[in-house]
């Protein structure tokens, strides 16, 4: 629903023939053409999880605010330690978290101290309770070599110092970040506005869950996987249901979505079938490039910008086959949406694993196989495919915990070969 005047999406890519697009080229072009939006708002800590930070957060305090004990034990002068000799110290008081010791600790003395309690000004070392021999109430003995000077002490500003950048603009806020913000006393957080994404499935054969399943029809699964994948990104979602294979209905849905959302995701209708109207409608409403990407599954993928009544939105047309739709989302749509959201998140991280399966692969296209990652007897990662890899076998995606990425120029994979793997943990 952006009203920005943007340059032509494809003015720099018109010479690229769709059948020549490798996965890497398509991803690069999409990165170059997608821009983040800049609308900001304020979120409370309780509502800031999974939001994108709109500006740097600079610490206004030292964390911790004072030197403190890293564990329960006894605080004393480290200079009292003499190599090779036991050290006897007199206990002269106690310090607890939130309740400091107000007196002075002289040489040859110590205080009992709890984790997080403020260190007395004179002390620089803490010995754990379990390392000392204690005479009840008044004296401890530290065995020779049990501790070194300045051990078990947390320093003022050790975590964050005044003026230090604690979190940078573009950070996807996770649970640890909320705790860090709380430790700085930050109650309200500047964040980028949530991305509004409209999505729908296309096809006369599709029925929504709860509707009767007529002969020749199937339940719409893509809309629910798309919903789950978008929900993981923290987007505001507009579920537009199922749109029939009718040019007027499709145009109405796209215009309606364009006027409400920043991005639109459709599934189905982007191949070359007689009833696949998406491409024709997109050409009427805006600009589009049909990327017949050299990949399997997910070869057909539509990407463009459409406009309606001075509003515009980016459109991502996913294939109709369930696995192809998910693969296309993760490797193309997800990074584009993250960039639109202003996130500084990198691409999907790859790890190496030893293949337990033989995989047939033709050079000249990138292939994505559903895999199950585990560890061998030595703890090294190994992966096997889930079985049949047809793009309509959604059950295999549910079984898998990773995607095996077979590169464009590579051929068959044999048992024992090393392969690249993208983990689903935190993704699906």
LUMPA-23006 format. One record per residue (C-alpha): residue in three letters; z, y, x. Coordinates in Angstrom, 3 decimals, decimal comma. Example, Ala and Ser with C-alpha at 12.3 -4.5 7.8 and 13.67 -1.06 7.14 Angstrom:
REM residues 2
+------+----------+----------+----------+
! rest !        z !        y !        x !
+------+----------+----------+----------+
!  ALA !    7,800 !   -4,500 !   12,300 !
!  SER !    7,140 !   -1,060 !   13,670 !
+------+----------+----------+----------+
//
This chain:
REM residues 428
+------+----------+----------+----------+
! rest !        z !        y !        x !
+------+----------+----------+----------+
!  UNK !    0,000 !    0,000 !    0,000 !
!  UNK !   -0,528 !    2,251 !    2,975 !
!  UNK !   -2,484 !    5,448 !    2,360 !
!  UNK !   -3,190 !    6,071 !    6,043 !
!  UNK !   -6,724 !    6,817 !    7,125 !
!  UNK !   -7,342 !    4,008 !    9,603 !
!  UNK !  -10,340 !    3,423 !   11,858 !
!  UNK !  -12,772 !    0,698 !   10,967 !
!  UNK !  -11,170 !   -2,675 !   11,490 !
!  UNK !  -14,197 !   -4,298 !   12,985 !
!  UNK !  -16,146 !   -1,504 !   14,667 !
!  UNK !  -15,257 !   -2,958 !   18,062 !
!  UNK !  -15,813 !   -6,591 !   17,114 !
!  UNK !  -19,064 !   -6,512 !   15,208 !
!  UNK !  -20,915 !   -8,166 !   18,072 !
!  UNK !  -18,600 !  -11,184 !   18,085 !
!  UNK !  -20,208 !  -14,064 !   16,240 !
!  UNK !  -17,589 !  -15,843 !   14,075 !
!  UNK !  -18,443 !  -19,318 !   15,361 !
!  UNK !  -17,792 !  -18,121 !   18,919 !
!  UNK !  -14,176 !  -17,138 !   18,293 !
!  UNK !  -11,622 !  -19,147 !   20,195 !
!  UNK !   -8,021 !  -19,134 !   19,039 !
!  UNK !   -7,063 !  -16,865 !   21,946 !
!  UNK !   -9,859 !  -14,381 !   21,183 !
!  UNK !   -9,011 !  -14,262 !   17,486 !
!  UNK !   -5,342 !  -13,693 !   18,262 !
!  UNK !   -6,184 !  -10,926 !   20,717 !
!  UNK !   -8,460 !   -9,141 !   18,250 !
!  UNK !   -5,805 !   -9,348 !   15,560 !
!  UNK !   -3,179 !   -7,899 !   17,933 !
!  UNK !   -5,489 !   -4,998 !   18,725 !
!  UNK !   -6,281 !   -4,240 !   15,093 !
!  UNK !   -2,782 !   -4,456 !   13,603 !
!  UNK !   -0,445 !   -1,466 !   13,965 !
!  UNK !    3,263 !   -1,165 !   13,153 !
!  UNK !    4,347 !    1,160 !   10,390 !
!  UNK !    7,061 !    3,726 !   11,049 !
!  UNK !    9,004 !    4,152 !    7,786 !
!  UNK !   12,732 !    3,880 !    8,452 !
!  UNK !   15,911 !    3,540 !    6,440 !
!  UNK !   19,607 !    2,895 !    7,044 !
!  UNK !   21,235 !   -0,491 !    6,534 !
!  UNK !   24,898 !   -1,420 !    6,574 !
!  UNK !   25,972 !   -4,141 !    9,002 !
!  UNK !   26,206 !   -6,614 !    6,128 !
!  UNK !   22,583 !   -5,998 !    5,169 !
!  UNK !   21,082 !   -5,564 !    8,663 !
!  UNK !   20,579 !   -9,257 !    9,513 !
!  UNK !   16,899 !  -10,059 !   10,234 !
!  UNK !   15,945 !   -6,386 !   10,054 !
!  UNK !   14,020 !   -4,624 !   12,815 !
!  UNK !   15,863 !   -1,901 !   14,721 !
!  UNK !   14,179 !    1,501 !   14,356 !
!  UNK !   15,663 !    3,170 !   17,440 !
!  UNK !   17,684 !    2,371 !   20,544 !
!  UNK !   21,415 !    1,925 !   20,063 !
!  UNK !   23,319 !    3,633 !   22,898 !
!  UNK !   26,946 !    2,732 !   23,501 !
!  UNK !   29,370 !    5,614 !   22,941 !
!  UNK !   32,334 !    3,621 !   24,239 !
!  UNK !   33,176 !    1,211 !   27,013 !
!  UNK !   33,256 !   -2,450 !   25,981 !
!  UNK !   35,853 !   -3,611 !   26,693 !
!  UNK !   37,700 !   -0,300 !   26,533 !
!  UNK !   40,192 !   -1,361 !   29,223 !
!  UNK !   40,728 !   -4,038 !   31,860 !
!  UNK !   42,118 !   -7,130 !   30,140 !
!  UNK !   43,071 !  -10,738 !   30,727 !
!  UNK !   40,322 !  -13,345 !   30,445 !
!  UNK !   42,825 !  -16,094 !   29,562 !
!  UNK !   46,478 !  -16,794 !   28,830 !
!  UNK !   48,583 !  -16,771 !   31,988 !
!  UNK !   50,432 !  -14,414 !   34,317 !
!  UNK !   49,181 !  -11,080 !   35,679 !
!  UNK !   50,182 !  -10,000 !   39,186 !
!  UNK !   49,083 !   -8,245 !   42,395 !
!  UNK !   46,305 !  -10,266 !   44,029 !
!  UNK !   47,426 !   -8,884 !   47,370 !
!  UNK !   50,580 !  -11,014 !   47,087 !
!  UNK !   48,504 !  -14,156 !   47,679 !
!  UNK !   48,669 !  -15,517 !   51,232 !
!  UNK !   46,165 !  -18,215 !   52,193 !
!  UNK !   47,814 !  -21,603 !   52,682 !
!  UNK !   51,165 !  -20,581 !   51,156 !
!  UNK !   52,756 !  -21,040 !   47,743 !
!  UNK !   53,618 !  -17,798 !   45,943 !
!  UNK !   56,825 !  -17,231 !   43,964 !
!  UNK !   56,835 !  -14,395 !   41,421 !
!  UNK !   59,539 !  -12,986 !   39,154 !
!  UNK !   58,631 !  -12,640 !   35,472 !
!  UNK !   59,487 !   -9,091 !   34,308 !
!  UNK !   57,839 !   -8,867 !   30,864 !
!  UNK !   55,021 !   -9,800 !   28,533 !
!  UNK !   51,741 !   -8,345 !   27,229 !
!  UNK !   49,915 !   -9,370 !   24,060 !
!  UNK !   46,545 !   -8,364 !   22,589 !
!  UNK !   47,209 !   -5,036 !   20,921 !
!  UNK !   50,650 !   -4,724 !   22,540 !
!  UNK !   50,604 !   -3,699 !   26,201 !
!  UNK !   53,378 !   -3,944 !   28,782 !
!  UNK !   54,836 !   -0,461 !   29,221 !
!  UNK !   56,735 !   -0,952 !   32,468 !
!  UNK !   55,624 !   -1,161 !   36,090 !
!  UNK !   54,911 !   -4,450 !   37,886 !
!  UNK !   56,095 !   -4,378 !   41,464 !
!  UNK !   54,944 !   -6,562 !   44,348 !
!  UNK !   56,496 !  -10,019 !   44,003 !
!  UNK !   56,578 !   -9,642 !   40,200 !
!  UNK !   54,362 !  -10,731 !   37,315 !
!  UNK !   54,174 !  -10,569 !   33,534 !
!  UNK !   53,223 !  -13,190 !   30,994 !
!  UNK !   49,898 !  -12,094 !   29,460 !
!  UNK !   47,726 !  -13,298 !   26,591 !
!  UNK !   43,931 !  -13,388 !   26,435 !
!  UNK !   42,530 !   -9,923 !   25,700 !
!  UNK !   45,771 !   -8,109 !   26,475 !
!  UNK !   45,566 !   -4,943 !   28,561 !
!  UNK !   46,159 !   -5,490 !   32,257 !
!  UNK !   49,034 !   -3,458 !   33,743 !
!  UNK !   47,684 !   -0,725 !   36,008 !
!  UNK !   49,144 !   -2,368 !   39,096 !
!  UNK !   47,792 !   -5,878 !   38,428 !
!  UNK !   44,336 !   -7,229 !   39,203 !
!  UNK !   44,663 !  -11,040 !   38,942 !
!  UNK !   45,592 !  -13,581 !   36,250 !
!  UNK !   46,692 !  -17,145 !   36,959 !
!  UNK !   46,407 !  -19,599 !   34,023 !
!  UNK !   49,587 !  -21,123 !   32,639 !
!  UNK !   48,513 !  -24,642 !   33,565 !
!  UNK !   48,223 !  -23,856 !   37,281 !
!  UNK !   51,800 !  -22,678 !   37,815 !
!  UNK !   55,196 !  -24,264 !   38,131 !
!  UNK !   57,672 !  -22,334 !   36,018 !
!  UNK !   61,402 !  -21,968 !   36,201 !
!  UNK !   62,417 !  -21,239 !   32,607 !
!  UNK !   62,525 !  -17,559 !   31,657 !
!  UNK !   62,359 !  -15,828 !   35,021 !
!  UNK !   60,142 !  -17,264 !   37,806 !
!  UNK !   56,820 !  -19,007 !   38,512 !
!  UNK !   55,367 !  -20,656 !   41,593 !
!  UNK !   51,606 !  -20,550 !   42,256 !
!  UNK !   50,508 !  -23,429 !   44,514 !
!  UNK !   48,512 !  -22,502 !   47,609 !
!  UNK !   44,763 !  -22,252 !   46,912 !
!  UNK !   45,131 !  -22,361 !   43,122 !
!  UNK !   43,730 !  -18,877 !   42,556 !
!  UNK !   41,841 !  -16,080 !   44,332 !
!  UNK !   42,534 !  -12,327 !   44,098 !
!  UNK !   40,902 !  -10,610 !   41,048 !
!  UNK !   40,288 !  -13,897 !   39,206 !
!  UNK !   40,353 !  -14,049 !   35,386 !
!  UNK !   40,193 !  -10,300 !   34,814 !
!  UNK !   37,702 !   -8,565 !   32,509 !
!  UNK !   36,818 !   -5,089 !   33,661 !
!  UNK !   36,557 !   -1,934 !   31,574 !
!  UNK !   32,913 !   -1,458 !   30,533 !
!  UNK !   31,979 !   -4,910 !   31,877 !
!  UNK !   30,032 !   -5,742 !   28,705 !
!  UNK !   28,726 !   -2,248 !   27,942 !
!  UNK !   29,411 !    1,110 !   29,552 !
!  UNK !   29,281 !    4,513 !   27,885 !
!  UNK !   25,662 !    5,706 !   27,766 !
!  UNK !   24,168 !    2,219 !   28,257 !
!  UNK !   21,445 !    1,044 !   25,854 !
!  UNK !   23,001 !   -1,804 !   23,908 !
!  UNK !   20,030 !   -2,763 !   21,717 !
!  UNK !   16,435 !   -1,574 !   21,989 !
!  UNK !   14,060 !   -0,386 !   19,304 !
!  UNK !   12,029 !   -3,247 !   17,854 !
!  UNK !   14,826 !   -5,805 !   18,178 !
!  UNK !   14,987 !   -8,379 !   15,389 !
!  UNK !   18,684 !   -8,226 !   14,542 !
!  UNK !   20,407 !  -11,614 !   14,768 !
!  UNK !   24,071 !  -12,610 !   14,215 !
!  UNK !   25,069 !  -11,805 !   17,822 !
!  UNK !   23,527 !   -8,342 !   17,434 !
!  UNK !   25,661 !   -7,639 !   14,353 !
!  UNK !   28,750 !   -8,537 !   16,359 !
!  UNK !   27,618 !   -6,300 !   19,219 !
!  UNK !   27,060 !   -3,388 !   16,840 !
!  UNK !   30,492 !   -3,965 !   15,317 !
!  UNK !   32,053 !   -3,960 !   18,807 !
!  UNK !   30,615 !   -0,453 !   19,245 !
!  UNK !   31,992 !    0,734 !   15,921 !
!  UNK !   28,510 !    1,103 !   14,423 !
!  UNK !   28,724 !    0,718 !   10,636 !
!  UNK !   25,222 !    1,839 !    9,633 !
!  UNK !   22,067 !    0,818 !   11,460 !
!  UNK !   18,662 !    2,570 !   11,591 !
!  UNK !   16,050 !   -0,053 !   10,671 !
!  UNK !   12,383 !   -0,130 !    9,763 !
!  UNK !   11,553 !   -0,535 !    6,119 !
!  UNK !   11,015 !   -4,105 !    5,032 !
!  UNK !    7,405 !   -5,198 !    4,933 !
!  UNK !    6,157 !   -5,726 !    1,365 !
!  UNK !    3,940 !   -8,783 !    1,123 !
!  UNK !    2,096 !   -9,968 !   -1,985 !
!  UNK !    0,870 !  -13,555 !   -2,083 !
!  UNK !   -0,979 !  -15,844 !   -4,438 !
!  UNK !   -2,974 !  -19,060 !   -4,507 !
!  UNK !   -6,496 !  -19,423 !   -5,880 !
!  UNK !   -8,104 !  -22,332 !   -7,688 !
!  UNK !   -8,756 !  -23,620 !  -11,210 !
!  UNK !   -7,202 !  -26,943 !  -10,247 !
!  UNK !   -3,803 !  -25,496 !   -9,339 !
!  UNK !   -0,754 !  -25,719 !  -11,578 !
!  UNK !    2,635 !  -24,149 !  -10,938 !
!  UNK !    5,771 !  -26,257 !  -10,792 !
!  UNK !    7,003 !  -26,867 !  -14,333 !
!  UNK !    3,540 !  -26,826 !  -15,914 !
!  UNK !    1,893 !  -30,013 !  -17,201 !
!  UNK !   -0,452 !  -31,622 !  -14,679 !
!  UNK !   -3,838 !  -31,995 !  -16,384 !
!  UNK !   -6,376 !  -34,583 !  -15,182 !
!  UNK !   -8,069 !  -33,413 !  -11,978 !
!  UNK !   -5,332 !  -30,855 !  -11,268 !
!  UNK !   -2,671 !  -30,617 !   -8,565 !
!  UNK !    0,555 !  -28,730 !   -8,126 !
!  UNK !    0,345 !  -25,549 !   -6,064 !
!  UNK !    2,324 !  -26,287 !   -2,879 !
!  UNK !    0,935 !  -23,498 !   -0,681 !
!  UNK !    2,626 !  -20,732 !   -2,622 !
!  UNK !    6,016 !  -22,262 !   -1,918 !
!  UNK !    5,434 !  -22,875 !    1,779 !
!  UNK !    4,099 !  -19,300 !    2,102 !
!  UNK !    7,199 !  -18,069 !    0,258 !
!  UNK !    9,452 !  -19,955 !    2,682 !
!  UNK !    7,611 !  -18,738 !    5,775 !
!  UNK !    7,693 !  -15,119 !    4,583 !
!  UNK !   11,351 !  -15,361 !    3,556 !
!  UNK !   12,181 !  -16,398 !    7,129 !
!  UNK !   10,701 !  -13,072 !    8,273 !
!  UNK !   12,867 !  -11,069 !    5,879 !
!  UNK !    9,944 !   -9,550 !    3,949 !
!  UNK !   10,114 !   -8,126 !    0,441 !
!  UNK !    8,045 !  -10,627 !   -1,530 !
!  UNK !    5,740 !  -10,255 !   -4,513 !
!  UNK !    4,807 !  -13,689 !   -5,892 !
!  UNK !    1,649 !  -13,264 !   -7,966 !
!  UNK !    1,299 !  -16,904 !   -8,930 !
!  UNK !   -2,031 !  -18,695 !   -9,259 !
!  UNK !   -5,335 !  -16,829 !   -9,705 !
!  UNK !   -8,245 !  -18,710 !  -11,258 !
!  UNK !  -11,657 !  -19,081 !   -9,642 !
!  UNK !  -13,062 !  -16,080 !  -11,484 !
!  UNK !  -14,456 !  -12,972 !   -9,761 !
!  UNK !  -12,934 !  -10,546 !  -12,266 !
!  UNK !   -9,510 !  -12,202 !  -12,124 !
!  UNK !   -9,580 !  -12,269 !   -8,324 !
!  UNK !  -10,607 !   -8,619 !   -8,058 !
!  UNK !   -7,847 !   -7,619 !  -10,485 !
!  UNK !   -5,253 !   -9,590 !   -8,490 !
!  UNK !   -6,352 !   -8,122 !   -5,167 !
!  UNK !   -6,334 !   -4,561 !   -6,509 !
!  UNK !   -2,922 !   -5,095 !   -8,075 !
!  UNK !   -1,558 !   -6,553 !   -4,826 !
!  UNK !   -3,109 !   -3,789 !   -2,739 !
!  UNK !   -1,375 !   -1,114 !   -4,808 !
!  UNK !    2,037 !   -2,739 !   -4,353 !
!  UNK !    2,088 !   -4,278 !   -0,882 !
!  UNK !    1,518 !   -3,592 !    2,804 !
!  UNK !   -0,065 !   -7,017 !    3,312 !
!  UNK !   -1,635 !   -9,641 !    1,069 !
!  UNK !   -1,758 !  -13,366 !    1,722 !
!  UNK !   -4,008 !  -15,645 !   -0,280 !
!  UNK !   -4,552 !  -19,367 !    0,078 !
!  UNK !   -7,790 !  -21,069 !   -0,833 !
!  UNK !  -11,149 !  -19,548 !   -1,598 !
!  UNK !  -12,124 !  -18,587 !    1,957 !
!  UNK !  -14,599 !  -21,366 !    2,756 !
!  UNK !  -18,246 !  -21,523 !    1,723 !
!  UNK !  -17,938 !  -23,385 !   -1,574 !
!  UNK !  -19,757 !  -22,207 !   -4,690 !
!  UNK !  -16,477 !  -21,093 !   -6,302 !
!  UNK !  -15,033 !  -19,386 !   -3,220 !
!  UNK !  -15,282 !  -15,767 !   -4,325 !
!  UNK !  -12,742 !  -14,218 !   -1,981 !
!  UNK !  -15,293 !  -13,176 !    0,631 !
!  UNK !  -17,587 !  -11,468 !   -1,857 !
!  UNK !  -14,732 !   -9,546 !   -3,472 !
!  UNK !  -13,359 !   -8,485 !   -0,092 !
!  UNK !  -16,718 !   -7,039 !    0,882 !
!  UNK !  -16,659 !   -4,981 !   -2,315 !
!  UNK !  -13,113 !   -3,700 !   -1,837 !
!  UNK !  -13,053 !   -3,067 !    1,899 !
!  UNK !  -13,836 !   -4,567 !    5,279 !
!  UNK !  -13,594 !   -8,201 !    6,255 !
!  UNK !  -14,539 !  -10,543 !    9,061 !
!  UNK !  -14,659 !  -14,240 !    8,259 !
!  UNK !  -13,408 !  -15,918 !   11,373 !
!  UNK !  -14,758 !  -19,411 !   11,583 !
!  UNK !  -12,286 !  -20,062 !   14,356 !
!  UNK !  -12,852 !  -22,964 !   16,714 !
!  UNK !   -9,678 !  -24,770 !   15,690 !
!  UNK !   -8,443 !  -27,744 !   13,713 !
!  UNK !   -6,929 !  -27,590 !   11,166 !
!  UNK !   -7,545 !  -24,119 !    9,782 !
!  UNK !  -11,093 !  -23,212 !   10,720 !
!  UNK !  -11,733 !  -20,730 !    7,858 !
!  UNK !   -9,512 !  -17,643 !    8,013 !
!  UNK !  -10,274 !  -14,292 !    6,371 !
!  UNK !   -8,808 !  -11,113 !    7,827 !
!  UNK !   -9,523 !   -7,623 !    6,628 !
!  UNK !   -8,409 !   -4,450 !    4,901 !
!  UNK !   -8,961 !   -3,720 !    1,255 !
!  UNK !   -8,486 !   -0,520 !   -0,745 !
!  UNK !   -7,803 !    0,352 !   -4,360 !
!  UNK !   -7,061 !    3,790 !   -5,849 !
!  UNK !   -6,416 !    5,350 !   -2,429 !
!  UNK !   -4,013 !    2,577 !   -1,434 !
!  UNK !   -4,848 !    0,034 !    1,251 !
!  UNK !   -3,419 !   -3,215 !    2,569 !
!  UNK !   -4,259 !   -5,807 !    5,194 !
!  UNK !   -5,385 !   -9,129 !    3,829 !
!  UNK !   -4,990 !  -12,598 !    5,317 !
!  UNK !   -6,930 !  -15,336 !    3,558 !
!  UNK !   -5,525 !  -18,752 !    4,440 !
!  UNK !   -7,343 !  -22,058 !    3,976 !
!  UNK !   -6,488 !  -24,084 !    0,893 !
!  UNK !   -5,469 !  -27,291 !    2,649 !
!  UNK !   -1,648 !  -27,230 !    2,969 !
!  UNK !   -1,297 !  -28,027 !    6,680 !
!  UNK !   -4,203 !  -25,742 !    7,607 !
!  UNK !   -2,528 !  -22,941 !    5,652 !
!  UNK !    0,748 !  -23,394 !    7,531 !
!  UNK !   -0,863 !  -23,646 !   10,960 !
!  UNK !   -2,970 !  -20,547 !   10,275 !
!  UNK !    0,106 !  -18,664 !    9,119 !
!  UNK !    2,210 !  -19,507 !   12,179 !
!  UNK !   -0,421 !  -18,874 !   14,822 !
!  UNK !   -2,163 !  -15,856 !   13,269 !
!  UNK !   -0,435 !  -14,279 !   10,266 !
!  UNK !    3,153 !  -14,466 !   11,491 !
!  UNK !    2,556 !  -12,544 !   14,755 !
!  UNK !    0,476 !   -9,958 !   12,877 !
!  UNK !    3,220 !   -9,415 !   10,303 !
!  UNK !    5,845 !   -9,134 !   13,034 !
!  UNK !    3,790 !   -6,434 !   14,697 !
!  UNK !    3,390 !   -4,616 !   11,383 !
!  UNK !    7,173 !   -4,783 !   10,980 !
!  UNK !    7,642 !   -3,082 !   14,357 !
!  UNK !    9,228 !   -6,138 !   15,954 !
!  UNK !    9,040 !   -6,606 !   19,715 !
!  UNK !    9,104 !  -10,401 !   19,293 !
!  UNK !    6,787 !  -12,268 !   21,638 !
!  UNK !    4,374 !  -15,011 !   20,657 !
!  UNK !    5,504 !  -18,531 !   19,894 !
!  UNK !    7,095 !  -20,034 !   23,027 !
!  UNK !    5,530 !  -23,193 !   24,448 !
!  UNK !    7,340 !  -26,026 !   26,188 !
!  UNK !    5,953 !  -29,036 !   28,028 !
!  UNK !    6,539 !  -32,602 !   26,910 !
!  UNK !    5,219 !  -36,054 !   27,795 !
!  UNK !    2,950 !  -37,546 !   25,152 !
!  UNK !    3,959 !  -40,897 !   23,691 !
!  UNK !    0,741 !  -41,033 !   21,663 !
!  UNK !   -2,967 !  -41,198 !   22,285 !
!  UNK !   -4,667 !  -38,182 !   20,686 !
!  UNK !   -8,396 !  -37,927 !   20,090 !
!  UNK !   -9,668 !  -34,439 !   20,863 !
!  UNK !  -13,116 !  -32,868 !   21,137 !
!  UNK !  -13,608 !  -30,128 !   23,753 !
!  UNK !  -14,702 !  -26,807 !   22,255 !
!  UNK !  -11,881 !  -26,209 !   19,782 !
!  UNK !   -8,102 !  -25,819 !   19,822 !
!  UNK !   -6,299 !  -28,541 !   17,908 !
!  UNK !   -2,812 !  -28,484 !   16,421 !
!  UNK !   -1,167 !  -31,876 !   15,926 !
!  UNK !    2,073 !  -32,456 !   14,055 !
!  UNK !    4,626 !  -34,003 !   16,399 !
!  UNK !    8,152 !  -35,360 !   16,668 !
!  UNK !    9,918 !  -34,158 !   19,808 !
!  UNK !   12,768 !  -36,148 !   21,334 !
!  UNK !   14,326 !  -36,891 !   24,739 !
!  UNK !   13,737 !  -39,976 !   26,852 !
!  UNK !   16,527 !  -41,934 !   28,567 !
!  UNK !   16,692 !  -39,320 !   31,345 !
!  UNK !   16,835 !  -36,393 !   28,942 !
!  UNK !   13,227 !  -35,315 !   29,495 !
!  UNK !   11,234 !  -34,069 !   26,475 !
!  UNK !    8,710 !  -36,453 !   24,953 !
!  UNK !    6,570 !  -36,138 !   21,856 !
!  UNK !    4,697 !  -38,445 !   19,491 !
!  UNK !    2,432 !  -37,448 !   16,633 !
!  UNK !    3,436 !  -38,137 !   13,051 !
!  UNK !    0,453 !  -40,349 !   12,292 !
!  UNK !   -2,605 !  -39,359 !   10,271 !
!  UNK !   -3,411 !  -35,703 !   10,950 !
!  UNK !   -5,499 !  -34,780 !    7,909 !
!  UNK !   -5,098 !  -31,141 !    6,906 !
!  UNK !   -4,035 !  -32,101 !    3,389 !
!  UNK !   -1,152 !  -34,368 !    4,469 !
!  UNK !    1,776 !  -32,005 !    3,898 !
!  UNK !    4,289 !  -34,847 !    4,185 !
!  UNK !    3,541 !  -35,065 !    7,892 !
!  UNK !    4,506 !  -31,403 !    8,283 !
!  UNK !    7,848 !  -32,196 !    6,662 !
!  UNK !    8,386 !  -35,119 !    9,063 !
!  UNK !    7,447 !  -33,108 !   12,163 !
!  UNK !    9,766 !  -30,929 !   14,222 !
!  UNK !    7,037 !  -29,395 !   16,373 !
!  UNK !    3,329 !  -28,684 !   16,762 !
!  UNK !    1,403 !  -30,103 !   19,709 !
!  UNK !   -1,133 !  -27,513 !   20,923 !
!  UNK !   -4,233 !  -29,055 !   22,499 !
!  UNK !   -6,273 !  -26,396 !   24,366 !
!  UNK !   -9,836 !  -25,357 !   23,595 !
!  UNK !  -11,512 !  -26,945 !   26,617 !
!  UNK !   -9,402 !  -30,102 !   26,758 !
!  UNK !  -10,376 !  -33,620 !   25,747 !
!  UNK !   -8,505 !  -36,755 !   24,708 !
!  UNK !   -4,800 !  -37,115 !   25,452 !
!  UNK !   -3,471 !  -40,381 !   26,848 !
!  UNK !    0,065 !  -41,751 !   26,771 !
!  UNK !    1,975 !  -40,160 !   29,656 !
!  UNK !   -0,054 !  -36,924 !   29,727 !
!  UNK !    1,752 !  -33,578 !   29,607 !
!  UNK !    1,116 !  -31,458 !   26,496 !
!  UNK !    2,193 !  -28,055 !   25,157 !
!  UNK !    4,591 !  -28,043 !   22,210 !
!  UNK !    5,804 !  -25,324 !   19,820 !
!  UNK !    9,190 !  -26,124 !   18,286 !
!  UNK !    9,789 !  -25,615 !   14,568 !
!  UNK !   13,489 !  -24,847 !   15,075 !
!  UNK !   14,024 !  -21,336 !   13,747 !
!  UNK !   10,402 !  -21,157 !   12,616 !
!  UNK !    9,996 !  -23,428 !    9,610 !
+------+----------+----------+----------+
//
